[in-house]
Amino acid sequence: MSDLTERLQAAATAAIADIMPAIEAEPRKVRMVTIELEVANGREVRGGTAWIERAVNVNRLLTSGGPRP
């Protein structure tokens, strides 16, 4: 495994750890986890971030009197 690959894995792990409380709070609603890592000069990992996309039942939201689009 190359040094870059190892650094990418470490950055991805750290980014996921940052959002772990949100994932564990409502795991059934997690629809997608996106990880974005910044690489410079083809070898330097400058940082990363992750975010989740939750599943939402739009019909329930609209019929419950929730916010309208």
The first five atom37 places (N, CA, C, CB, O) and aatype in JSON, in Angstrom:
{
  "aatype": [12, 15, 3, 10, 16, 6, 1, 10, 5, 0, 0, 0, 16, 0, 0, 9, 0, 3, 9, 12, 14, 0, 9, 6, 0, 6, 14, 1, 11, 19, 1, 12, 19, 16, 9, 6, 10, 6, 19, 0, 2, 7, 1, 6, 19, 1, 7, 7, 16, 0, 17, 9, 6, 1, 0, 19, 2, 19, 2, 1, 10, 10, 16, 15, 7, 7, 14, 1, 14],
  "atom_mask": [
    [1, 1, 1, 1, 1],
    [1, 1, 1, 1, 1],
    [1, 1, 1, 1, 1],
    [1, 1, 1, 1, 1],
    [1, 1, 1, 1, 1],
    [1, 1, 1, 1, 1],
    [1, 1, 1, 1, 1],
    [1, 1, 1, 1, 1],
    [1, 1, 1, 1, 1],
    [1, 1, 1, 1, 1],
    [1, 1, 1, 1, 1],
    [1, 1, 1, 1, 1],
    [1, 1, 1, 1, 1],
    [1, 1, 1, 1, 1],
    [1, 1, 1, 1, 1],
    [1, 1, 1, 1, 1],
    [1, 1, 1, 1, 1],
    [1, 1, 1, 1, 1],
    [1, 1, 1, 1, 1],
    [1, 1, 1, 1, 1],
    [1, 1, 1, 1, 1],
    [1, 1, 1, 1, 1],
    [1, 1, 1, 1, 1],
    [1, 1, 1, 1, 1],
    [1, 1, 1, 1, 1],
    [1, 1, 1, 1, 1],
    [1, 1, 1, 1, 1],
    [1, 1, 1, 1, 1],
    [1, 1, 1, 1, 1],
    [1, 1, 1, 1, 1],
    [1, 1, 1, 1, 1],
    [1, 1, 1, 1, 1],
    [1, 1, 1, 1, 1],
    [1, 1, 1, 1, 1],
    [1, 1, 1, 1, 1],
    [1, 1, 1, 1, 1],
    [1, 1, 1, 1, 1],
    [1, 1, 1, 1, 1],
    [1, 1, 1, 1, 1],
    [1, 1, 1, 1, 1],
    [1, 1, 1, 1, 1],
    [1, 1, 1, 0, 1],
    [1, 1, 1, 1, 1],
    [1, 1, 1, 1, 1],
    [1, 1, 1, 1, 1],
    [1, 1, 1, 1, 1],
    [1, 1, 1, 0, 1],
    [1, 1, 1, 0, 1],
    [1, 1, 1, 1, 1],
    [1, 1, 1, 1, 1],
    [1, 1, 1, 1, 1],
    [1, 1, 1, 1, 1],
    [1, 1, 1, 1, 1],
    [1, 1, 1, 1, 1],
    [1, 1, 1, 1, 1],
    [1, 1, 1, 1, 1],
    [1, 1, 1, 1, 1],
    [1, 1, 1, 1, 1],
    [1, 1, 1, 1, 1],
    [1, 1, 1, 1, 1],
    [1, 1, 1, 1, 1],
    [1, 1, 1, 1, 1],
    [1, 1, 1, 1, 1],
    [1, 1, 1, 1, 1],
    [1, 1, 1, 0, 1],
    [1, 1, 1, 0, 1],
    [1, 1, 1, 1, 1],
    [1, 1, 1, 1, 1],
    [1, 1, 1, 1, 1]
  ],
  "atom_positions": [
    [[0.85, -1.17, 0.0], [0.0, 0.0, 0.0], [0.91, 1.24, 0.0], [-0.97, -0.01, 1.23], [1.89, 1.3, 0.74]],
    [[0.57, 2.2, -0.82], [1.38, 3.4, -0.93], [1.13, 4.35, 0.25], [1.09, 4.12, -2.25], [0.12, 4.25, 0.95]],
    [[2.07, 5.26, 0.46], [1.92, 6.26, 1.52], [0.66, 7.09, 1.31], [3.15, 7.19, 1.58], [-0.07, 7.4, 2.26]],
    [[0.39, 7.46, 0.03], [-0.81, 8.27, -0.26], [-2.06, 7.5, 0.14], [-0.86, 8.65, -1.75], [-2.97, 8.07, 0.74]],
    [[-2.12, 6.23, -0.2], [-3.29, 5.42, 0.13], [-3.49, 5.35, 1.64], [-3.15, 4.01, -0.44], [-4.61, 5.46, 2.13]],
    [[-2.41, 5.19, 2.37], [-2.5, 5.13, 3.83], [-2.99, 6.47, 4.4], [-1.14, 4.77, 4.43], [-3.8, 6.48, 5.33]],
    [[-2.49, 7.58, 3.86], [-2.93, 8.89, 4.34], [-4.4, 9.15, 3.99], [-2.06, 10.0, 3.74], [-5.13, 9.75, 4.77]],
    [[-4.82, 8.69, 2.8], [-6.23, 8.84, 2.42], [-7.12, 8.04, 3.36], [-6.45, 8.37, 0.96], [-8.17, 8.53, 3.79]],
    [[-6.72, 6.83, 3.69], [-7.52, 6.01, 4.61], [-7.59, 6.66, 5.99], [-6.92, 4.6, 4.73], [-8.65, 6.66, 6.62]],
    [[-6.49, 7.21, 6.46], [-6.48, 7.86, 7.77], [-7.38, 9.09, 7.77], [-5.05, 8.25, 8.16], [-8.12, 9.32, 8.73]],
    [[-7.33, 9.88, 6.71], [-8.17, 11.08, 6.61], [-9.64, 10.71, 6.52], [-7.76, 11.93, 5.4], [-10.49, 11.38, 7.12]],
    [[-9.96, 9.65, 5.77], [-11.36, 9.21, 5.65], [-11.87, 8.71, 7.0], [-11.49, 8.11, 4.59], [-13.01, 9.0, 7.37]],
    [[-11.05, 7.98, 7.71], [-11.44, 7.48, 9.03], [-11.71, 8.63, 9.99], [-10.34, 6.56, 9.61], [-12.69, 8.61, 10.74]],
    [[-10.85, 9.65, 9.96], [-11.03, 10.81, 10.83], [-12.3, 11.58, 10.46], [-9.81, 11.74, 10.75], [-13.03, 12.04, 11.34]],
    [[-12.57, 11.71, 9.16], [-13.77, 12.43, 8.72], [-15.04, 11.7, 9.15], [-13.75, 12.6, 7.19], [-16.0, 12.33, 9.57]],
    [[-15.04, 10.38, 9.05], [-16.2, 9.6, 9.49], [-16.37, 9.71, 11.0], [-16.06, 8.12, 9.06], [-17.49, 9.81, 11.49]],
    [[-15.27, 9.68, 11.72], [-15.34, 9.79, 13.19], [-16.0, 11.11, 13.6], [-13.93, 9.69, 13.81], [-16.69, 11.17, 14.62]],
    [[-15.78, 12.17, 12.82], [-16.38, 13.47, 13.14], [-17.91, 13.44, 13.07], [-15.86, 14.54, 12.18], [-18.57, 14.15, 13.82]],
    [[-18.46, 12.62, 12.19], [-19.92, 12.58, 12.04], [-20.55, 11.36, 12.71], [-20.3, 12.59, 10.57], [-21.76, 11.15, 12.6]],
    [[-19.74, 10.56, 13.4], [-20.24, 9.35, 14.03], [-21.41, 9.59, 14.97], [-19.13, 8.68, 14.78], [-22.35, 8.81, 14.96]],
    [[-21.41, 10.65, 15.8], [-22.58, 10.87, 16.67], [-23.89, 11.02, 15.88], [-22.36, 12.11, 17.53], [-24.93, 10.52, 16.3]],
    [[-23.83, 11.71, 14.76], [-25.04, 11.89, 13.94], [-25.46, 10.57, 13.3], [-24.8, 12.95, 12.84], [-26.66, 10.29, 13.19]],
    [[-24.51, 9.77, 12.9], [-24.82, 8.47, 12.3], [-25.46, 7.55, 13.34], [-23.55, 7.8, 11.7], [-26.46, 6.89, 13.08]],
    [[-24.87, 7.52, 14.53], [-25.36, 6.62, 15.57], [-26.67, 7.09, 16.19], [-24.32, 6.48, 16.65], [-27.4, 6.28, 16.76]],
    [[-26.98, 8.37, 16.09], [-28.23, 8.89, 16.66], [-29.45, 8.32, 15.94], [-28.26, 10.41, 16.59], [-30.43, 7.94, 16.58]],
    [[-29.39, 8.25, 14.61], [-30.51, 7.73, 13.83], [-29.98, 6.9, 12.66], [-31.42, 8.9, 13.31], [-30.1, 7.32, 11.5]],
    [[-29.4, 5.74, 12.93], [-28.78, 4.96, 11.87], [-29.74, 4.5, 10.77], [-28.12, 3.77, 12.46], [-29.33, 4.33, 9.62]],
    [[-31.01, 4.3, 11.11], [-31.97, 3.85, 10.1], [-32.29, 4.93, 9.07], [-33.26, 3.39, 10.77], [-32.77, 4.63, 7.98]],
    [[-32.01, 6.19, 9.42], [-32.32, 7.28, 8.5], [-31.13, 7.68, 7.63], [-32.79, 8.47, 9.27], [-31.27, 8.51, 6.73]],
    [[-29.96, 7.1, 7.89], [-28.79, 7.43, 7.08], [-28.97, 6.82, 5.7], [-27.47, 6.93, 7.74], [-29.08, 5.6, 5.55]],
    [[-28.98, 7.69, 4.7], [-29.16, 7.24, 3.32], [-27.84, 7.19, 2.58], [-30.14, 8.16, 2.59], [-27.62, 6.31, 1.75]],
    [[-26.96, 8.15, 2.88], [-25.69, 8.22, 2.17], [-24.67, 8.93, 3.05], [-25.86, 8.95, 0.81], [-25.01, 9.88, 3.76]],
    [[-23.44, 8.47, 3.0], [-22.32, 9.15, 3.66], [-21.37, 9.58, 2.55], [-21.6, 8.21, 4.73], [-20.92, 8.77, 1.74]],
    [[-21.07, 10.87, 2.52], [-20.17, 11.41, 1.51], [-18.9, 11.85, 2.22], [-20.82, 12.59, 0.73], [-18.94, 12.53, 3.25]],
    [[-17.76, 11.47, 1.64], [-16.46, 11.85, 2.18], [-15.72, 12.6, 1.08], [-15.64, 10.6, 2.68], [-15.63, 12.14, -0.06]],
    [[-15.2, 13.76, 1.44], [-14.45, 14.57, 0.49], [-13.06, 14.81, 1.09], [-15.18, 15.94, 0.18], [-12.94, 15.33, 2.2]],
    [[-12.02, 14.42, 0.34], [-10.64, 14.58, 0.8], [-9.9, 15.49, -0.17], [-9.93, 13.2, 0.92], [-10.06, 15.37, -1.39]],
    [[-9.11, 16.39, 0.37], [-8.33, 17.3, -0.48], [-6.9, 16.78, -0.59], [-8.35, 18.76, 0.1], [-6.22, 16.56, 0.42]],
    [[-6.46, 16.59, -1.82], [-5.1, 16.11, -2.1], [-4.38, 17.18, -2.91], [-5.12, 14.75, -2.86], [-4.92, 17.69, -3.9]],
    [[-3.16, 17.51, -2.51], [-2.36, 18.51, -3.22], [-1.1, 17.84, -3.77], [-1.99, 19.7, -2.27], [-0.5, 16.98, -3.13]],
    [[-0.73, 18.25, -4.95], [0.5, 17.77, -5.58], [0.53, 16.25, -5.75], [1.69, 18.2, -4.78], [1.6, 15.66, -5.87]],
    [[-0.63, 15.62, -5.76], [-0.7, 14.19, -5.97], [-0.14, 13.34, -4.84], [0.0, 0.0, 0.0], [-0.01, 12.13, -4.98]],
    [[0.19, 13.96, -3.71], [0.76, 13.17, -2.62], [0.44, 13.68, -1.22], [2.23, 13.11, -2.78], [0.59, 12.93, -0.25]],
    [[0.01, 14.9, -1.09], [-0.23, 15.49, 0.22], [-1.73, 15.57, 0.5], [0.42, 16.89, 0.32], [-2.47, 16.22, -0.24]],
    [[-2.17, 14.92, 1.56], [-3.57, 14.98, 1.96], [-3.7, 16.17, 2.89], [-4.05, 13.64, 2.65], [-3.16, 16.17, 3.99]],
    [[-4.43, 17.17, 2.45], [-4.54, 18.41, 3.22], [-5.69, 18.41, 4.2], [-4.7, 19.58, 2.3], [-5.69, 19.21, 5.14]],
    [[-6.66, 17.56, 4.02], [-7.78, 17.52, 4.94], [-8.95, 16.78, 4.34], [0.0, 0.0, 0.0], [-8.91, 16.34, 3.19]],
    [[-9.97, 16.66, 5.13], [-11.16, 15.96, 4.66], [-12.38, 16.34, 5.46], [0.0, 0.0, 0.0], [-12.28, 16.89, 6.56]],
    [[-13.5, 16.05, 4.9], [-14.77, 16.3, 5.57], [-15.75, 15.21, 5.15], [-15.32, 17.72, 5.23], [-15.6, 14.59, 4.1]],
    [[-16.74, 15.0, 5.97], [-17.78, 14.02, 5.66], [-19.12, 14.57, 6.1], [-17.49, 12.65, 6.35], [-19.2, 15.38, 7.03]],
    [[-20.16, 14.14, 5.43], [-21.51, 14.53, 5.83], [-22.46, 13.42, 5.47], [-21.93, 15.86, 5.16], [-22.17, 12.57, 4.62]],
    [[-23.61, 13.43, 6.13], [-24.61, 12.4, 5.87], [-25.82, 13.02, 5.19], [-25.03, 11.69, 7.18], [-26.12, 14.21, 5.34]],
    [[-26.48, 12.19, 4.44], [-27.77, 12.56, 3.86], [-28.79, 11.63, 4.47], [-27.77, 12.48, 2.27], [-28.64, 10.4, 4.43]],
    [[-29.81, 12.21, 5.04], [-30.83, 11.41, 5.71], [-32.0, 11.12, 4.78], [-31.33, 12.13, 6.97], [-32.32, 11.91, 3.89]],
    [[-32.61, 9.99, 5.01], [-33.83, 9.65, 4.29], [-34.99, 10.4, 4.93], [-34.08, 8.1, 4.31], [-35.11, 10.45, 6.15]],
    [[-35.82, 10.98, 4.11], [-36.98, 11.74, 4.58], [-38.2, 11.28, 3.82], [-36.76, 13.28, 4.41], [-38.17, 11.15, 2.59]],
    [[-39.28, 11.04, 4.53], [-40.54, 10.69, 3.91], [-41.27, 12.0, 3.6], [-41.41, 9.75, 4.84], [-41.88, 12.6, 4.48]],
    [[-41.19, 12.44, 2.35], [-41.75, 13.73, 1.96], [-43.27, 13.74, 2.13], [-41.38, 14.04, 0.5], [-43.82, 14.75, 2.57]],
    [[-43.94, 12.66, 1.8], [-45.4, 12.64, 1.96], [-45.8, 12.84, 3.42], [-45.97, 11.31, 1.45], [-46.73, 13.59, 3.7]],
    [[-45.1, 12.19, 4.33], [-45.41, 12.35, 5.75], [-45.13, 13.79, 6.19], [-44.6, 11.36, 6.6], [-45.9, 14.37, 6.96]],
    [[-44.04, 14.35, 5.71], [-43.68, 15.71, 6.07], [-44.75, 16.71, 5.61], [-42.32, 16.08, 5.45], [-45.14, 17.6, 6.37]],
    [[-45.23, 16.55, 4.38], [-46.23, 17.47, 3.84], [-47.59, 17.3, 4.48], [-46.34, 17.28, 2.35], [-48.32, 18.28, 4.64]],
    [[-47.97, 16.08, 4.84], [-49.29, 15.88, 5.44], [-49.31, 16.13, 6.93], [-49.76, 14.48, 5.16], [-50.38, 16.22, 7.53]],
    [[-48.14, 16.26, 7.54], [-48.1, 16.49, 8.99], [-48.1, 17.97, 9.34], [-46.87, 15.83, 9.59], [-48.05, 18.33, 10.52]],
    [[-48.17, 18.81, 8.33], [-48.17, 20.24, 8.6], [-46.78, 20.82, 8.76], [0.0, 0.0, 0.0], [-46.61, 21.94, 9.25]],
    [[-45.78, 20.05, 8.36], [-44.4, 20.51, 8.45], [-44.1, 21.6, 7.43], [0.0, 0.0, 0.0], [-45.02, 22.04, 6.73]],
    [[-42.88, 22.04, 7.33], [-42.53, 23.11, 6.4], [-42.84, 22.74, 4.96], [-41.08, 23.46, 6.53], [-42.64, 21.59, 4.54]],
    [[-43.31, 23.67, 4.23], [-43.63, 23.45, 2.81], [-42.45, 23.89, 1.94], [-44.91, 24.23, 2.42], [-41.76, 24.86, 2.25]],
    [[-42.21, 23.16, 0.85], [-41.1, 23.55, -0.05], [-41.36, 24.86, -0.76], [-40.84, 22.46, -1.08], [-40.53, 25.32, -1.54]]
  ]
}
